[in-house]
């Protein structure tokens, strides 16, 4: 799904945003004479949205994974228990 919008009246740029299923779509439309830097705006929006992404999950090392799966050591027993 891509959002679409319109520049109306004296507006040089129209911006539409759509958030759906964990994604954000951005639609830009503009007057080529009044908004000559529209491609730069699109690039800046893309970079800004990428900054909002969470960092990738880091997987534990195999040695750490095995240690996490190993059973916990038994507590020391005192005589008579």
Buried (B, 14 or more C-beta within 10 A) or exposed (E): EEBEBEBEEEBEBBBBEBEEEEEEBBBBBBBEEEBEEBEEBBEEBEEEBEEEEEEEEEEEEEEEEEEEEEEEEEEEEEEEE
